[in-house]
Amino acid sequence: MSTIGFLGAGRLAQMLAPKAAKAGWKVILSNSRGPDTMSELVAGIDGDVTAATPADMVTASDVVILAIRWPQIADATAGIDWSGKVVVDATNNRLGPKPEDFIDIGGVRSSDIVAGHVPGARLVKAFNHEPIPVFGQSLPPQDDAKVLFLAGSDEHANALVAQFIRDLGAEPIDLGPIDQGGMLIAMGGPLTNKFKLYTKADAEAAISAAS
Ligand SMILES: NC(=O)c1ccc[n+]([C@@H]2O[C@H](COP(=O)([O-])OP(=O)(O)OC[C@H]3O[C@@H](n4cnc5c(N)ncnc54)[C@H](OP(=O)(O)O)[C@@H]3O)[C@@H](O)[C@H]2O)c1
């Protein structure tokens, strides 16, 4: 049994955690206020679900999903040993859906900024390219629209995240290195905000149009 840990226990974590647990993954939730504050949340999810401090969660997890908001990344990741960890960057540099919610990061790749906060981690970008309700409604998929994109520069890390996506019933498409493929799903990228998952054929057409 593999373990998936969530740094942050808000909307994204609460959407994915029950699906991960149902798929047979061990789930660990964490937040800034301590494991005791998540007892009700943990009790409400079927499966092998626990809460821990962020540092203990990272130590115990095979894959860690960054499920904190952009302004929380620095604090949430500080003081943790990230070396060798497979870390999913699900963050976007925005506070909400409105244009004024955009956080200007000066044209720098968001994944480069995130990588700087998790030194030594094997970073994979995923679960950021559609609004949370789209993932919520589409996992497990009901039809052929079941593509989830990922991008990362470490083969083993990409394979592990692809397996997690498969276990959720979806179809992973690996877009390659995070500094290239990751740009297709970074905020405003050509494969983002379709408000439905792609079919494999539509995804391949969109990737080829974007390349
Ligand atoms: N909105 C979308 O549709 C969408 C889609 C894809 C991806 N995303 C991205 O997903 C990420 C999470 O979004 P969300 O809507 O799930 O956020 P959220 O509901 O605000 O949850 C954030 C979580 O982070 C925890 N947190 C805050 N500071 C922390 C710290 N220092 N250490 C540990 N945990 C901390 C919060 O709990 P405490 O305050 O109790 O610590 C909370 O559980 C964002 O980066 C967002 O851009 C959003």
The ligand as an ORCA input file, in Angstrom:
! r2SCAN-3c Opt
* xyz 0 1
  N      -9.440     26.635     -6.773
  C      -9.287     25.665     -7.636
  O     -10.234     25.296     -8.329
  C      -7.941     24.982     -7.734
  C      -7.738     24.020     -8.705
  C      -6.531     23.359     -8.755
  C      -5.528     23.703     -7.851
  N      -5.748     24.684     -6.931
  C      -4.675     25.036     -5.996
  O      -4.767     24.165     -4.875
  C      -4.133     24.781     -3.754
  C      -5.024     24.565     -2.523
  O      -6.228     25.252     -2.717
  P      -7.454     25.022     -1.725
  O      -8.613     25.706     -2.368
  O      -7.530     23.598     -1.336
  O      -6.979     25.905     -0.467
  P      -7.681     25.978      0.955
  O      -9.031     25.353      0.927
  O      -7.530     27.381      1.427
  O      -6.767     25.023      1.851
  C      -5.478     25.397      2.229
  C      -5.051     24.458      3.342
  O      -3.694     24.774      3.686
  C      -3.580     24.753      5.099
  N      -2.442     25.595      5.480
  C      -2.354     26.947      5.497
  N      -1.139     27.340      5.930
  C      -0.459     26.184      6.201
  C       0.843     25.942      6.683
  N       1.690     26.932      6.984
  N       1.220     24.648      6.859
  C       0.380     23.633      6.565
  N      -0.873     23.813      6.085
  C      -1.284     25.088      5.913
  C      -4.918     25.296      5.580
  O      -5.216     24.861      6.879
  P      -4.843     25.676      8.205
  O      -5.152     27.123      7.934
  O      -5.713     25.057      9.208
  O      -3.408     25.422      8.411
  C      -5.858     24.600      4.614
  O      -6.176     23.303      5.088
  C      -3.938     26.245     -4.122
  O      -2.585     26.493     -4.398
  C      -4.779     26.421     -5.387
  O      -4.251     27.405     -6.266
  C      -6.954     25.308     -6.833
*
